Each structure stands twice: as C-alpha cells, then as structure tokens.
C-alpha cells in the first residue's frame, strides 16, 4: 500500500492536535512497512519525527484549487493507494479511495454565533465530502452521533476511534526551570488548549475568582496555549474581578514541557461547552492530575468516571468543584489515582492501528 496524507498541519509554526494525530499515523504506518507520502504547500520540519516518509511540496494555490486540482493530480502521478485527510474535507475526485477524519462539527455548529447561511452551506459541503469518502474516522461516540445526525450518513460509514496519549505524558517530577520559563509557580490550577469561546475560559476565571479567600490567595490559574488574540478579553475579566495577578497566560507550551505542568498542578480544569474529544483532559489524566471537566459533549466519555463533572454554564458549579479539590487532599489523591487508571485506556498505539486497519479496508473495497 502507498498511503498519501495531507500534511499541512505539520508545517512550520503550526502546533495542533491534528498535527500530532498525523505524525502518530505516519509513524505507525512506517513501522508497518507502509510507503507514506506526505503532501504540503510548504516546508515540514516536523517530519524529523517521522523519518522515512516522502515529502511532496505542491506549490501554494488558493485552497480550493490546491484541494481539488493540484492534490488529486499529484496523487495520480504518485500512484497513491489510499489518501487520508485529517480534515472533514478532501478531493472530490481522486484516483484512489479517500478516508476523512472529522474530529468534530464545530466548524459548522460554532457556539455563540448566528450564521444560518454559512452553516447551511458548510453542512452541504461537509455532507458532499463525506458522501464521496470511502470511510470516515472520528474521535468519540459523541462526535459520531453528531456527525450521523447532522450529515445524514449511514452508521456503518463512520467509525469512532479515540485518540491515544503519547508516551511522554506520564507523572514526572516538577521542574522549577520549566515553571519559570512560563511564569508558573506552585500551587496552581491548570487549563490547556486554545482560547476559542467554546473553551469557556471566562467562566473558569469567574469560578476561580469565587474561590474561598485562603484557597485563592495561595493559588494561581494557569491558562496554557495560544490565545490567538483572545487573551486580552480573558485578562480584562480577571482585572474586573481583581485577580489579574493570579491569572497566568503562558502562551504556547513546548510539548516536552507539558507533562511537567500537568503533573505539577493541584487541579486540571476543562469546562468546555463542546469538544470532539478533549485530548488535554486525557493527557492530564495520564500525568496523574486531578481532573475537572464539563458534563457534556465528549468529555464524560473521555473521563470515564475518573473526573469531577460540572455544568459548564454555571460558574458556581465550576467553583465548587475547584474548591473541593483544592481543600480536600484525600479527594485530590483519589482523583489522581483514578486519572492514572483511566489513562491506561488511551495508552499504546491501538488508536493508530485501528485507523490503519480502516485505511487498509478502504484500499481493498
């Protein structure tokens, strides 16, 4: 089999969960002796982690032309057996089967925006791409149900394959050097991810501000990730509540440093309004952090009974959960044990192996 992959998420300056997913699939395929060809429109330094793959640079064009003309022509020239897209979209015509990865439908059902025309157009496009695909991968049963309902697909065409946690996510000693690099000091509550509205960080800040006096004075709230220009709004709310000196925005954290921040926190909080999976919650559990997540979307599925569940629309509910973990050492240690036990479900390369099995089935079909 000659496997083609859209590798634009592996490009210079791009750090995403999709990129980590892609790198894992390429590594797993190479270990099976699969010939991998990774396509991009620019340099891919991250291929250092997946030595053995072939890189094809297709010159930059408008996205639709690149997706629908340049890429399919190159797939034909390279005699690709199956093409794997890490997105909801892929070429509508290809000389080989296409497997799509739809992580979630937030690009359609984006919370907090009224976009009826846009959402209708994107729903039709997503349905068209999905209808042409040989198979579709998604990250959770929640996402699978959402995709089936919204895009009107047959159940057998969509397979839920949970993401795996990389082996470096494990309990590690706290490093003052790493902490200083990001302006972090113990004790702290941690949240990891982007700053998009569905991450619900304003309510998390409000919940933190409502903590009992002693617990809040001794603790900081660390928000780790690329704020994409949204950090000012978060800090504006912190200033309004008088806690701006206790809220730390780290910016992007190097992957090698994330386990230190996860393992060292008093609690990890992910009160998202929607998630297709919620990989940071799984990573936090793998590092032995006490975890608090919202009671909706995929997060209860990922938590598997190992985390405290809260109503993300109620800042008081988030505050109560934080207060419980910060004030009750016995509960905190129990959550740490439960996190480590639950994280075993996300260890190993079984997720990648299932994706590759689906790709092979598409090739044979």
N, C-alpha and C positions, 0 to 999 in steps of 0.2 A: 504494500500500500504506500502511496505517496500522498501525504497529508499536507494540505495547504491551510494556512491560518492567517487571519487578518491581525497583524501585529502592531497596529498604530498606537495601542495603549502601552507599548513598550518603548516609546520614543523618548528622546531627550527631554527632561523636565517634566515628564508625566509620571505621577505616582498614584495609582488607583488599585482598588481591589480587583478590577478587571485585568489589569496588567499582571498581578500576582497569580490570578487564575490561569492566564495564558502561559506564563512561564512554567507553572506546575504541569500543565498539559503537555507542553513541548518536552520538558524533562522526562515525563513518564513515557511519552511516545518514543523518544530516543532510546530509553532503556529497553524498550521492546523491539528495537531494531527498525522502527518506522522511519522512513525518509521524510523529514519535515522541511517544508519551505514556508518561511515567514515573510509576509508582504507588508511593506510600509511605504510611506511617502517621504521618509527622512531617515537619518541615522538611528540605529538601535543599539545603544551601548549596553542595554540590559541583556543582550544576547550573550554577554560574557558568562552569565549564569546558566546558559543552555548551549554550551559549546557543542557543535556537531550539526546544528540546524543550518540550512541555507537561507541567506537573506536576499530578497529581491526588492530593490528600490524601484517603485513605479513613480515617475515624476508627478509632482503635485498638480492637481487639476481641481476644478470645482468638485465638491464632494459627490454629487450625483453622477458626474461623468466618471470620476475615479471608481466609484462603486459599481456602476452599471456598464461601463465600456472598457476602461483601461484594465481593471482587475480581471473580468472574465476572459479577455483576450490573452492575458498573461497566464491564466490558469490552463487555457487550451495549449498554449505554447509549451508549458512546463509539464503537460500530461499528468495533471493532478487527479488523484483517485477520488478524494473527498475533500470538501472545503469546510472548515469550521470557523464560523463567525462568533465572536464574543459579544455580539450585539443582537438586538431584535431584528436587524436588517441584514440583507445580503444581496448579491446579484440576483436579479430576476431570471436571467438566462445564464447558465453555466454549462460547460461540457461534462460536469460531474455532479454528484449529489451534494446538497448543502445542508449542514447541520447548524441551526441557530441556537444561541444562548440568550434567553430572555430572563434577565435577573429579576426584573420587576416591571411594573407598568407605570412607574412614577413619571415617566416622560409624557404620559397621557393624563393620568389622574393626579396631576400635581396639586398638592394641598394648598389651599388659600388663594387660588386664582380662578376666576371665572373666564374660561377660554372655550366656549362651546364650539365655535367654528374650528379652531385649531385642534381641539380634542377629537372632533369628528373626523377631520382629515387624517390625523395621526392614527386613529383607530382603524380607518380603512387601509392605510398604508401598512400598518403592523399586521393586519389580517391578510393582506396580499403577500407580504414577505413570508409569513408563517404558512400560508396556504401552498406556497411553492417549495417549502423546505421538506427535506426527507425526514427530518426529526427535529425536535425542539427540546433543549435542556433548560431546566430552571432550578433554582436553589432550594426551594422549600415546597411543602404541600400547600401552604398558604398561597404562594405565588402561582402554583399550578392551578388551584381553584380559580384564582383571579383571572388568569390567562384564558382558561377554558370558558369562563363566563363572559368575559369582555370580548374575546375574539371569535367565539363560536366554533372552537375546534373540537375534533373528536378526541375523547380522553386518551386513546392509545397513542396519540401523536406527541403528547407532552410528558416528559419524564422528569420527576423531581430527584435531583442528586445533590444532597447537602454538600457545602464546601468543606474542605479539610483545613485544619490548622497546621501551619508549618512547624517543623520540629523545634525550631529555636524558641517557640512560645512555651515556656515552662517556668516553674519557680526558680528565680535566680536571686543572688544577694543584691541588696540595694547598693547602688553606686553613687556616692556623693558627686563624683566628677560628672556623671551623666545628668544628675539632677541639676547641678549648677549650669550646665550647658543650656538648659531650658528654663531656668529661673524657678525651679521647683524646690520646695522644702517640705519635709515631713512635719506633721501628718497632712494628708491631702485626699480629697475626693477627686476621682479622675473620670473624664469622658473623652472618648477618642472618635474622631470622624470629621466629616465636613461640617460647615455651618449653615447648610440649607435649612429652610423653615421647618421641614418635616422632622428634623433632629430635635426640635422642641427645646432649644437651649435657653430661651428666655424664661420658660417656666422652671427649668433647672436652676437658673440663677435666682429666681424668686424663691424657690424651695430652700436653697442654701441660705439665703438671707433670713429666712424664717426659723432657722435652727435656734435651739436654746443658746443663750449667751455664751456660756463657757465652751460648749462644743464648737460654736462658730469662731470664737476668738482664737482657739488653738489650731484651727484647720484652714486650709485654703481649697479653692475649687480650681482644678487644672483642666482647661479645655485644650486638648491636643489635636492639631490638624490644620489644614489650610482653610483660613477663614474666607478666602475669595472675596475680600472687601466687605464682609459682613461683621467683622469684629467690632467696629465702631458702635453698631447698634447694641451688641451684647454688653460692651463696656458702658454704654450710655445707661442701660438698665441697671448695671451694677452701681454706677455713680448715683443714680436716683435712689437706690436702696442703701447707699452708704457703705458698700462693701467692695469698692473698686480695688482697694489694696490687697484684698484676699482672693481676687479672681486673676488667674494667670493664663494668658494665651501663649502657648508655646510656639505656634507656627508648626510647620511640617516637622515631624519627628522621624529621624532615620530608623529604618526597620530594625537595625541591630540594637537600638536603644529602647524600643517599645517594650520588650519584656521586663526591663528594669522598672519602667513607670507602672506597668500593670501590676507586677509583683509587689511593689512598694506601697500601693495605695491602701487607704483604710476602707474604701468602697469604690466600686466602678458603677457608674450610672449611665443608662442608655434609655431615656424616657421617650423614644421616638413615637411619632404619630403613625408612621408607616415604615416598613422595612421589607425588602425581598428576602433577606436572610439575617443580617446583623453580625457580620464576621467579627467586629471588635468585641462583642459580648462573648463569643466563643474563644477568642484569643485571651480575653481577661480571665475566663474560667480556667483555661489551660495553664495560666500563670498563677493560679491559686487565689485570685482576687474574690472578695465578696461582691456579688453582682446584684444590681437592681435594674430591672427592665420594665417596659410598659406591658400592659396586659392585652395587647392587640397585635394584629398583623402576624409576622413570623416569629416574633420574639418569645412567646410562651413555648412554641415548638422547639426553638433552639435551646432555651433554658432547661426544658425537660424536668421541671420541679426542683432545679438546683439554685434558683434565684428568687428574690422577692419580686412579686409582680405588683405594679401600681397603675392606677388610672392616669394616663399622661395628660389628661385635660384638667387635672386637679393638682395644683402646685402643693396644696396641703397634704395630699396623699404621697407625693414625692418627698416632701419634707419629713413626714412621719417615718417613712422607710429609711431615709438617711439618718434620722435621729436614733432609730432603733439600732442600726448597725454601728453607729459611732459610739453609742453609750452602753452597748451590751457586748462585752468581749466574748462571752460564751456563744452568742448568736453569730458574731463575726467569725469565730473559729469554725463553727458548724457550717457556715456558708462557704468558707474556704475549702473544707473537706468535700462538701457537695460539689463545688465547682470542679475540683480536680477529678472527681469520679465521673462527672458528666462529660468532661472534656475528652475522655477516652473514646467517646463516640465519634469524635472529629479527628482522631489521630490516624496516622498512616496515609497510604496513597489510595485507599479504596475508592474515594470520590473520583480521582483521575482515572482509575482503572474502569470505573463504570462509564465515564464519558467516552473513553477509548473503545469500550465494547459497543457503545451506541454508534460510534463512528464506523466501526467495522461492519456492524449490521447494515448501516446505510449504504456502505460500499457494495455489499452482497445483494441488496434488494433490487 
